[in-house]
Structure formats: C-alpha cells, structure tokens
Amino acid sequence: MTTPRGIRRRRPSYERHHVSGVERRPGWFVYVLLVTILVASTYPLWWSFLVGSSDSTVLTRDWPPLLPGSLFWHNVSEVVNTVPFWKALMNSIFVSSVITFSVVMFSTLAGFSFAKLRFKGRGGLMVFVIATTAVPTQLGIIPMFILMKQFGWTGSLGAVIIPTLVTAFGVFFMRQYLVDVIPDELIEAARMDGANMIRVFWNVAVPAARPAMAILGLFTFMTAWTDYLWPLLVVPQNPTLQVALAQLQSARYVDYSIVLAGAVLATLPLLIVFVVAGRQLISGIMAGAVKG
C-alpha cells in the first residue's frame, strides 16, 4: 500500500523510543533523584569530617559549618596518641581480610555443591543452613565465649576469626546465584572432557560467580570491619579498630571532634574496598552482559 503524497508516515512509539536498539536516556527526574540519594548518603560522613576538623564547640552552633576547619590532623594525632591506633588498624585489616577470603571461598564452594551436585540429604541440609539464620547472634555469644575460653583462645585474634570462617547467609546467597548462572550442560561437557569436580569448580564456577563473590566479599568485609561486640568480649587487650576507638569515649568528658576524626579514619579503608570491589563487580556484570 502506498502512502499518499504530503502525508508523512508517523513512526510507532517503540521506534521513537528505541533508536538503533538503544533506549532513551533517563530524564531529569531520575538524575535529580540519584543526586538527592547521593547527597543524603554522603552527608553523614561529610558532617563527621567537618566536626573532626574543628573543635567540640562547633556542636554548640545552630548550624554546622559548610567548610572543614584546620584541626583535622591535630585531632588525628590525638587519636593516634590516645589509643593503640596502628596496632588496632593492623588487627582489623588482618581479621577482616582473613574472614572475607574464607567466607567467599567456603560459601562459593558450598553454594556450588548445593546448586549443582546431587547427593542424599541435600534439601534437608540446605533447610538447616537457612534455619540457622533465624537464630539471633546475641543468643550464641555466651556459649561461644565459654567455648573459646575452654580452648584457651581468648585474647587472640583467632577467637574473632574462627567462629566466622563461613556464614549461612553466604552459602545461601552463592547457592541462589549459581543455581541459574551455570547450566548443567556446561558441567557435563567439562566432565566429559576429563575434568574432575574440583577443576570444574575452579574453571567454571569461580569465573561465573565473580560478581556475586564481589558483592559477598564487600558485605563480609564491612560486617567484619564494623563488628564491635564480639571483639570487645574476646580480645579487649588486643583490640580491633572499633574496640580501640571506643576508648575515646571512656572518659567523663568526651571530645566529639576527636571521636569523629577517628570515625573518619576508620571509614577510609571501607571506601577503598568499596571502590576495588565495585570495579570488580561492574567488570563481571559487563562481561556477563557481553556474553549474553
């Protein structure tokens, strides 16, 4: 059918919205919403830096300052001289790194087993693992402390690391991710080529699980880094960073400028880990998108 002259054919809406297979760019509302969320998320850290770079009198003002002061490094030196900051920092880096590596590796291995291996009692064991997440952590602190004391581990960093070498959440998270990402035919093809199950896990499951491993590693590192109650009970004399910074508030008079300067210092490693894990996460997602 021919179109009459002088009448321009109107393209359907889906053709106008998809030019060369690319959707329209988000509108101004999306950018305003994202900027608002970004400002609301970063303002507490910025406010802590503002107070940490000034003296405690800044808290008595009606409005907080908009620009940082000149006392940040002075407050940082007070933090370093008041608490065993460097020792606590190394303890936190060691504990968080070991816990993160262990949780990611064991959870990926267990998640792959629950997702792709067929063995008797698999469903019941998975239900038991999920059921353990319903038990509050506080209920197990006293029995765990008694157990650590009987083993003679109290006062050592092993008492912080060993109870959290693997988590039920990590196993469940990796199982849910791997059950759909890895086709059964790919595993069967690898087995037919002569690869054992360990090689299949290392060469097939681990590359496919990189985005989920990055997310789990970031979440685990943040949880281990900010943990306070359990390290306070088992390693009070060999503290992690959060336990050491809590000593800044042990006196009657609390200088919140020094406390918040220490809080800013404790947040910097988390920002570094977030940037590194974020790049790994984005690269894994983009690799999967290209392959798909």
Secondary structure, DSSP 4 states (H G I P E B T S, - for coil): -PPPTT-PPPPPHHHHHEETTEEPPP-HHHHHHHHHHHHHHHHHHHHHHHHHTS-GGGGGSSS--SS--S-HHHHHHHHHHHTTHHHHHHHHHHHHHHHHHHHHHHHHHHHHHHHH---TTHHHHHHHHHHHTTS-GGGGHHHHHHHHHHHT-TTSTHHHHGGGSS-HHHHHHHHHHHHHHS-HHHHHHHHHTT--HHHHIIIIIHHHTHHHHHHHHHHHHHHHHH--HHHHHH-SSS--HHHHHHGGG-SSS--HHHHHHHHHHHHHHHHHHHHHHHHHHHHHHHHHHHH-
